[in-house]
């Protein structure tokens, strides 16, 4: 993912709206569908990021800003979806 390119093409506000829309889909459609298929309630998820070979990119201010946007939306507005 090229974070620099993302910020050239969009704004922080649009990224926030995107993540809110995706979490709403997750809560309202994806978790219920997974629950039905599994035969048990599924309401949490885990995100895994492969960071091999990307340490210098991760230190960039733009990358940190992007990660902070995504994680703050989840933590602040959808904490019930986080698997601890």
C-alpha positions as CSV (number, residue, x, y, z in Angstrom):
1,X,0.0,0.0,0.0
2,X,1.4,3.4,-1.0
3,X,0.3,5.7,1.8
4,X,1.9,8.7,0.2
5,X,-0.2,8.1,-3.0
6,X,-3.4,7.6,-0.9
7,X,-3.0,11.0,0.7
8,X,-2.3,12.6,-2.7
9,X,-5.6,11.3,-4.0
10,X,-7.9,11.7,-1.0
11,X,-8.4,13.6,2.3
12,X,-8.4,12.5,5.9
13,X,-12.1,13.1,6.0
14,X,-12.8,10.7,3.1
15,X,-10.6,8.1,4.8
16,X,-12.6,8.4,8.0
17,X,-15.9,8.1,6.1
18,X,-14.5,5.0,4.3
19,X,-13.6,3.3,7.5
20,X,-17.0,4.1,9.1
21,X,-18.8,2.7,6.1
22,X,-16.7,-0.5,6.1
23,X,-17.3,-1.0,9.9
24,X,-21.0,-0.6,9.4
25,X,-20.9,-3.2,6.6
26,X,-18.9,-5.5,8.9
27,X,-21.4,-5.1,11.7
28,X,-24.6,-5.2,9.7
29,X,-23.9,-7.6,6.9
30,X,-20.6,-9.5,7.2
31,X,-20.8,-10.6,10.9
32,X,-24.4,-11.8,10.5
33,X,-23.6,-13.7,7.3
34,X,-20.5,-15.3,9.0
35,X,-22.7,-16.2,12.1
36,X,-25.3,-17.9,9.9
37,X,-22.7,-19.9,8.1
38,X,-20.8,-20.9,11.3
39,X,-23.9,-21.7,13.2
40,X,-22.7,-19.5,16.1
41,X,-22.5,-15.8,16.8
42,X,-19.5,-14.1,15.3
43,X,-19.1,-10.4,16.3
44,X,-15.4,-9.8,16.6
45,X,-12.4,-9.9,14.2
46,X,-8.6,-9.7,14.2
47,X,-6.6,-7.6,11.7
48,X,-3.2,-9.0,10.8
49,X,-0.6,-6.9,8.9
50,X,2.5,-8.3,7.3
51,X,5.2,-5.7,8.1
52,X,8.2,-7.6,6.6
53,X,10.5,-5.3,4.7
54,X,8.5,-2.2,5.5
55,X,10.1,-0.7,8.6
56,X,11.2,2.5,7.0
57,X,7.8,3.1,5.4
58,X,6.2,2.6,8.8
59,X,8.2,5.4,10.3
60,X,6.9,8.0,7.9
61,X,4.5,10.6,9.3
62,X,1.9,9.8,6.6
63,X,1.9,6.1,7.3
64,X,1.5,6.7,11.1
65,X,-1.4,9.2,10.4
66,X,-3.1,6.6,8.2
67,X,-2.8,3.9,10.9
68,X,-4.0,6.3,13.6
69,X,-7.1,7.2,11.6
70,X,-8.0,3.5,11.0
71,X,-7.3,2.4,14.6
72,X,-9.0,5.3,16.3
73,X,-12.3,4.7,14.4
74,X,-12.3,1.1,15.5
75,X,-11.3,1.8,19.1
76,X,-13.5,4.8,19.6
77,X,-16.7,3.8,17.7
78,X,-16.6,0.0,17.3
79,X,-14.7,-1.4,20.3
80,X,-17.1,-4.4,20.5
81,X,-15.7,-5.7,17.2
82,X,-12.1,-5.9,18.5
83,X,-10.8,-9.4,19.5
84,X,-8.7,-9.1,22.6
